Amino acid sequence: MIQSEILFLKQEDVIKAGLLDMKQVLAACEKTYQLFGKGEIINHPKVSTRIPDPEHWTSFFNSMPAYIGGDVKVGGIKWACESKKNATTPGIPYGIDIAILSDPETVLPFCILDATLITAMRTSAVAGLFAKYTAPKNAKVATLVGAGVIGRTAIMAVSETVPTLETIYLCDLDIAKAEGLKKEFEGVCKANIIPSTDTQGCAKKSELIVSQTTTSKPFITSDCVNKGATVIQMACHEVEHDVILSADQVFVDYWKQMILHPELDVAQLHADGKIQFEDVVELSKLALGEHPGRKNADETLYCSSMGLGALDIMIGYAMYLNAKEMGLGVKLHQWDTPLWE
């Protein structure tokens, strides 16, 4: 009889399996975009259920299914959820995610794992990949906006992909949060981390600007983006549309998904007829070496990401393989004997 064994990995197991190794996460993300560009991945745009409604949501549930082919061959889904209430509730994350991995032939699930930190790691890993291909050569100064969970992983990601950085301005309205991350990375991050509340002032001194906030109003304006700089936006509403429209090149992670979400700036510009697919370059082309990314030092570049469910499945599968080898997790069974075959 085919067994219905499922390995359950709690967050602590996933961490032990190597999730906080940004190099490993970056490699998994880059491979995901390579396979995606080769047509080896089926990744449906995420479906979002926002409560009580899309405009005035206080919580949401995102369904993110994917199939990864190539030499991986795994199906899966991430159930990604966020609650604004959690932001003011001690002891519970703002976002809570879980992933299910399944065998594509039998469709039996073989792993259920916490994906909350996978989301945090892969979100910034995508920004790190964008920076790898678009940041100015030998960039020394960056501004990261937002000192929350994604701010933490953004430091990890850009430190790996832009190793020439000497100064990272970490901006947040809550300076204590930025100071806390500075202390956390002392002796770990080669670049000098400088906490600040002056986002525009820091941006004007930077070659690389990465935003990761929950703002509802733009704060990155054209006059604070230097010629030749790269702007990477990992959320929405942060960048004035003039910054995007005046960029020499625009890069996105997945065009078809992005234009379905009207809160995203690229989607808004597309709806207004100001930007089309022909005007952008997808990250998969960079990962496959089909496009060079930055072409010269004078280009001002803009990048926007929304994330693929396939990223979570790829990373989750890597953690599953590591955990299985390390003997981590708890074994569950979906049934002893299926009642109706």
ROMAR-900616 format. One record per residue (C-alpha): residue in one letter; x, y, z; residue number from 1. Coordinates in Angstrom, 3 decimals, m for minus. Example, Ala and Ser with C-alpha at 12.3 -4.5 7.8 and 13.67 -1.06 7.14 Angstrom:
PT   aa          x          y          z     i
PT    A     12.300     m4.500      7.800     1
PT    S     13.670     m1.060      7.140     2
***
This chain:
PT   aa          x          y          z     i
PT    M      0.000      0.000      0.000     1
PT    I      1.220      3.508     m0.839     2
PT    Q      1.892      5.346      2.405     3
PT    S      0.299      8.681      3.236     4
PT    E      3.245      9.851      5.353     5
PT    I      3.652     13.595      5.744     6
PT    L      6.648     15.254      7.374     7
PT    F      5.561     18.230      9.472     8
PT    L      8.238     20.868     10.008     9
PT    K      7.624     23.568     12.592    10
PT    Q      9.437     26.867     12.263    11
PT    E     12.294     25.775     14.500    12
PT    D     12.853     22.722     12.280    13
PT    V     12.941     24.838      9.148    14
PT    I     15.532     27.113     10.751    15
PT    K     17.682     24.131     11.723    16
PT    A     17.396     22.898      8.136    17
PT    G     19.229     26.041      6.964    18
PT    L     16.560     28.585      6.068    19
PT    L     18.508     31.544      7.487    20
PT    D     21.416     30.831      5.127    21
PT    M     20.839     33.642      2.626    22
PT    K     23.342     32.193      0.145    23
PT    Q     21.269     29.014     m0.049    24
PT    V     18.027     30.985     m0.416    25
PT    L     19.487     33.202     m3.145    26
PT    A     20.612     30.126     m5.081    27
PT    A     17.149     28.576     m4.791    28
PT    C     15.481     31.797     m5.952    29
PT    E     17.813     32.234     m8.909    30
PT    K     17.191     28.649    m10.003    31
PT    T     13.445     29.261     m9.698    32
PT    Y     13.614     32.197    m12.105    33
PT    Q     15.824     30.222    m14.475    34
PT    L     13.322     27.365    m14.609    35
PT    F     10.474     29.849    m14.877    36
PT    G     12.148     31.479    m17.861    37
PT    K     12.594     28.068    m19.498    38
PT    G      8.900     27.302    m19.140    39
PT    E      9.539     24.545    m16.575    40
PT    I      7.334     26.133    m13.915    41
PT    I      3.576     26.573    m13.740    42
PT    N      2.903     29.514    m11.457    43
PT    H     m0.629     30.865    m11.394    44
PT    P     m1.044     34.452    m10.199    45
PT    K     m1.868     34.542     m6.511    46
PT    V     m5.514     34.736     m5.496    47
PT    S     m6.196     37.089     m2.620    48
PT    T     m9.178     37.007     m0.268    49
PT    R     m9.270     40.322      1.592    50
PT    I    m11.506     40.845      4.601    51
PT    P    m13.889     42.662      4.782    52
PT    D    m13.173     43.930      1.243    53
PT    P    m10.182     44.596     m1.050    54
PT    E     m9.992     48.316     m0.283    55
PT    H    m10.528     48.315      3.482    56
PT    W     m8.971     45.004      4.431    57
PT    T     m7.894     44.199      7.956    58
PT    S     m6.715     40.690      7.095    59
PT    F     m6.173     38.601      3.995    60
PT    F     m5.499     35.081      2.750    61
PT    N     m3.398     34.525     m0.374    62
PT    S     m3.478     31.226     m2.244    63
PT    M     m0.238     30.634     m4.183    64
PT    P     m0.072     27.292     m6.051    65
PT    A      2.823     26.218     m8.246    66
PT    Y      4.421     23.273     m9.999    67
PT    I      8.194     23.111    m10.465    68
PT    G      9.483     20.827    m13.206    69
PT    G     13.017     20.475    m14.512    70
PT    D     15.155     18.368    m12.193    71
PT    V     12.962     19.239     m9.175    72
PT    K      9.448     17.989     m9.978    73
PT    V      7.356     19.021     m7.016    74
PT    G      3.936     20.571     m6.647    75
PT    G      2.851     22.778     m3.808    76
PT    I      0.937     25.684     m2.451    77
PT    K      1.654     28.462      0.012    78
PT    W     m1.199     29.801      2.139    79
PT    A     m0.012     33.322      2.947    80
PT    C     m1.964     35.337      5.490    81
PT    E     m1.633     38.722      7.177    82
PT    S     m3.595     40.552      9.860    83
PT    K     m3.281     44.202     10.818    84
PT    K     m4.440     43.253     14.309    85
PT    N     m1.298     41.168     14.703    86
PT    A      0.842     44.277     14.320    87
PT    T     m0.291     45.389     17.786    88
PT    T     m0.637     41.946     19.347    89
PT    P      2.489     40.760     21.207    90
PT    G      3.700     37.246     20.508    91
PT    I      2.183     36.752     17.048    92
PT    P      3.708     37.608     13.650    93
PT    Y      2.055     40.127     11.340    94
PT    G      2.113     37.501      8.597    95
PT    I      1.586     33.770      9.133    96
PT    D      2.286     31.414      6.245    97
PT    I      2.278     27.668      5.687    98
PT    A      3.278     25.530      2.687    99
PT    I      2.221     22.089      1.486   100
PT    L      4.456     20.046     m0.836   101
PT    S      2.982     17.263     m2.976   102
PT    D      4.187     14.498     m5.279   103
PT    P      3.106     15.516     m8.807   104
PT    E      2.402     11.903     m9.872   105
PT    T      0.368     10.566     m6.941   106
PT    V     m0.585     14.070     m5.689   107
PT    L      0.076     12.794     m2.164   108
PT    P      1.236     15.563      0.177   109
PT    F      4.593     14.652      1.713   110
PT    C      5.490     17.762      3.691   111
PT    I      3.710     20.530      5.574   112
PT    L      5.993     23.254      6.830   113
PT    D      5.951     26.688      8.362   114
PT    A      6.596     29.203      5.575   115
PT    T      6.461     32.447      7.549   116
PT    L     10.229     32.929      7.508   117
PT    I     10.476     31.528      3.985   118
PT    T      8.392     34.515      2.889   119
PT    A     10.704     36.926      4.689   120
PT    M     13.839     35.348      3.259   121
PT    R     12.702     34.975     m0.341   122
PT    T     11.145     38.454     m0.517   123
PT    S     14.503     40.040      0.155   124
PT    A     16.360     37.418     m1.867   125
PT    V     14.451     38.614     m4.942   126
PT    A     15.524     42.183     m4.155   127
PT    G     19.053     40.847     m3.773   128
PT    L     18.894     39.244     m7.212   129
PT    F     17.637     42.470     m8.755   130
PT    A     20.540     44.273     m7.068   131
PT    K     23.000     41.686     m8.368   132
PT    Y     22.097     42.521    m11.965   133
PT    T     21.134     46.196    m11.779   134
PT    A     23.073     47.911     m8.980   135
PT    P     25.922     50.173    m10.112   136
PT    K     29.245     48.376    m10.397   137
PT    N     31.206     48.602     m7.138   138
PT    A     28.296     50.377     m5.406   139
PT    K     29.348     51.590     m1.986   140
PT    V     26.271     53.321     m0.504   141
PT    A     22.724     51.957     m0.169   142
PT    T     19.547     53.090      1.531   143
PT    L     17.159     50.456      2.852   144
PT    V     13.768     51.818      3.877   145
PT    G     11.916     49.846      6.545   146
PT    A     13.461     48.225      9.600   147
PT    G     10.939     45.451     10.104   148
PT    V     11.294     41.755      9.324   149
PT    I     11.926     42.386      5.620   150
PT    G     14.408     45.119      6.509   151
PT    R     16.392     42.505      8.407   152
PT    T     16.478     40.052      5.512   153
PT    A     17.152     42.879      3.034   154
PT    I     20.393     43.612      4.855   155
PT    M     21.293     39.934      4.530   156
PT    A     20.448     39.831      0.821   157
PT    V     22.154     42.991     m0.453   158
PT    S     25.223     42.232      1.655   159
PT    E     25.570     38.989     m0.296   160
PT    T     24.834     40.266     m3.800   161
PT    V     26.470     43.709     m3.540   162
PT    P     29.549     42.902     m1.430   163
PT    T     31.195     46.254     m2.270   164
PT    L     28.742     48.152     m0.041   165
PT    E     30.498     50.139      2.653   166
PT    T     27.525     52.103      4.033   167
PT    I     23.898     51.065      4.485   168
PT    Y     21.487     53.773      5.623   169
PT    L     18.640     51.975      7.384   170
PT    C     15.622     54.278      7.469   171
PT    D     12.497     53.926      9.562   172
PT    L     10.083     56.310     11.242   173
PT    D     10.715     54.278     14.396   174
PT    I     14.430     54.935     14.859   175
PT    A     14.607     52.425     17.706   176
PT    K     13.794     49.596     15.289   177
PT    A     16.599     50.658     12.970   178
PT    E     19.017     50.962     15.876   179
PT    G     18.008     47.487     17.010   180
PT    L     18.866     45.996     13.606   181
PT    K     22.171     47.864     13.548   182
PT    K     23.080     46.234     16.840   183
PT    E     21.912     42.837     15.599   184
PT    F     24.226     42.996     12.568   185
PT    E     27.312     44.357     14.328   186
PT    G     30.212     42.078     13.507   187
PT    V     28.114     40.243     10.909   188
PT    C     27.560     42.815      8.175   189
PT    K     30.705     44.263      6.579   190
PT    A     28.983     47.527      5.688   191
PT    N     28.476     50.216      8.305   192
PT    I     24.746     50.413      9.117   193
PT    I     23.550     53.935      9.919   194
PT    P     20.015     54.272     11.357   195
PT    S     18.044     57.320     10.185   196
PT    T     14.558     58.779      9.898   197
PT    D     15.556     60.932      6.888   198
PT    T     14.730     58.643      3.971   199
PT    Q     15.013     61.260      1.232   200
PT    G     18.245     62.685      2.598   201
PT    C     19.810     59.227      2.721   202
PT    A     18.500     58.296     m0.728   203
PT    K     20.200     61.362     m2.213   204
PT    K     23.543     59.967     m1.003   205
PT    S     22.915     56.444     m2.325   206
PT    E     23.564     54.381     m5.419   207
PT    L     21.061     51.704     m4.411   208
PT    I     17.643     52.298     m2.812   209
PT    V     15.537     49.375     m1.566   210
PT    S     12.103     49.947     m0.043   211
PT    Q     10.193     47.447      2.079   212
PT    T      7.397     49.262      3.925   213
PT    T      3.623     49.259      4.455   214
PT    T      3.170     52.919      3.523   215
PT    S      0.071     54.191      1.749   216
PT    K      1.792     57.298      0.325   217
PT    P      4.897     57.589     m1.900   218
PT    F      8.061     58.942     m0.330   219
PT    I     10.685     58.162     m2.979   220
PT    T     10.615     61.113     m5.379   221
PT    S     12.560     61.854     m8.535   222
PT    D     14.657     64.535     m6.869   223
PT    C     16.085     62.080     m4.345   224
PT    V     17.114     59.452     m6.920   225
PT    N     20.550     60.131     m8.357   226
PT    K     21.328     59.564    m12.021   227
PT    G     22.795     56.084    m12.320   228
PT    A     21.080     54.769     m9.178   229
PT    T     18.927     51.651     m8.857   230
PT    V     15.566     51.732     m7.071   231
PT    I     14.116     48.391     m5.948   232
PT    Q     10.537     48.400     m4.646   233
PT    M      9.323     45.342     m2.766   234
PT    A      5.901     46.678     m1.795   235
PT    C      3.593     49.335     m3.246   236
PT    H      2.824     53.059     m2.948   237
PT    E      6.442     53.847     m1.997   238
PT    V      7.677     55.303     m5.287   239
PT    E      6.263     58.251     m7.221   240
PT    H      5.241     57.259    m10.732   241
PT    D      7.629     59.806    m12.240   242
PT    V     10.532     57.724    m10.876   243
PT    I      9.301     54.705    m12.818   244
PT    L      8.423     56.559    m16.010   245
PT    S     11.762     58.366    m16.121   246
PT    A     13.831     55.221    m15.502   247
PT    D     16.076     54.095    m18.357   248
PT    Q     15.001     50.501    m17.764   249
PT    V     12.179     48.895    m15.755   250
PT    F     12.518     45.378    m14.368   251
PT    V      9.752     43.211    m12.868   252
PT    D      9.655     39.683    m11.515   253
PT    Y      6.436     38.448    m13.200   254
PT    W      4.512     40.811    m15.464   255
PT    K      1.284     38.798    m15.876   256
PT    Q      0.786     38.552    m12.128   257
PT    M      1.797     42.115    m11.384   258
PT    I     m0.735     43.779    m13.681   259
PT    L     m3.590     41.886    m11.999   260
PT    H     m3.055     43.721     m8.708   261
PT    P     m4.230     47.349     m8.992   262
PT    E     m2.482     48.467     m5.801   263
PT    L      0.916     48.001     m7.488   264
PT    D      2.438     51.033     m9.175   265
PT    V      3.403     49.179    m12.362   266
PT    A     m0.178     47.871    m12.632   267
PT    Q     m1.546     51.395    m12.247   268
PT    L      0.738     52.695    m14.976   269
PT    H     m0.264     49.811    m17.206   270
PT    A     m3.963     50.539    m16.604   271
PT    D     m3.296     54.165    m17.610   272
PT    G     m1.646     52.993    m20.828   273
PT    K      1.752     54.377    m19.774   274
PT    I      3.683     51.106    m19.596   275
PT    Q      3.379     47.844    m21.523   276
PT    F      5.023     44.440    m21.398   277
PT    E      7.411     45.544    m24.137   278
PT    D      8.668     48.290    m21.815   279
PT    V      9.857     45.957    m19.049   280
PT    V     12.364     43.154    m18.537   281
PT    E     11.437     40.149    m16.394   282
PT    L     13.857     38.829    m13.798   283
PT    S     13.945     35.405    m15.463   284
PT    K     15.809     36.951    m18.424   285
PT    L     18.478     38.242    m16.059   286
PT    A     18.809     34.894    m14.293   287
PT    L     19.167     33.076    m17.632   288
PT    G     21.738     35.537    m18.947   289
PT    E     19.425     36.611    m21.764   290
PT    H     19.615     40.255    m20.690   291
PT    P     22.591     42.017    m19.072   292
PT    G     20.577     44.079    m16.606   293
PT    R     22.492     47.306    m16.143   294
PT    K     24.088     48.354    m19.427   295
PT    N     26.083     51.393    m18.315   296
PT    A     26.908     53.497    m15.284   297
PT    D     24.616     56.388    m16.237   298
PT    E     21.393     54.374    m16.358   299
PT    T     18.806     54.996    m13.664   300
PT    L     16.962     51.732    m13.101   301
PT    Y     13.730     50.703    m11.402   302
PT    C     12.815     47.205    m10.202   303
PT    S      9.547     45.893     m8.767   304
PT    S      8.743     42.492     m7.321   305
PT    M      5.619     40.787     m6.063   306
PT    G      6.945     37.278     m5.556   307
PT    L      6.135     33.873     m7.010   308
PT    G      4.546     30.998     m5.136   309
PT    A      7.150     28.829     m6.876   310
PT    L      9.869     30.545     m4.830   311
PT    D      8.291     29.367     m1.603   312
PT    I      7.866     25.850     m2.953   313
PT    M     11.456     25.674     m4.215   314
PT    I     12.873     26.881     m0.894   315
PT    G     10.441     24.717      1.067   316
PT    Y     11.500     21.657     m0.921   317
PT    A     15.173     22.412     m0.247   318
PT    M     14.404     22.691      3.472   319
PT    Y     12.443     19.421      3.319   320
PT    L     15.408     17.586      1.788   321
PT    N     17.763     19.053      4.401   322
PT    A     15.376     18.258      7.245   323
PT    K     14.851     14.700      6.061   324
PT    E     18.601     14.125      5.945   325
PT    M     18.992     15.649      9.419   326
PT    G     16.117     13.653     10.906   327
PT    L     14.048     16.722     11.761   328
PT    G     10.297     17.051     12.022   329
PT    V      7.325     14.953     13.035   330
PT    K      5.821     12.250     10.817   331
PT    L      2.061     12.370     10.296   332
PT    H     m0.371     10.260      8.282   333
PT    Q     m3.333     11.546      6.323   334
PT    W     m5.054      8.182      6.827   335
PT    D     m4.359      4.627      7.929   336
PT    T     m6.452      3.147      5.117   337
PT    P     m8.391      5.363      2.703   338
PT    L    m12.112      4.650      3.007   339
PT    W    m13.168      5.204     m0.602   340
PT    E    m10.462      4.645     m3.161   341
***
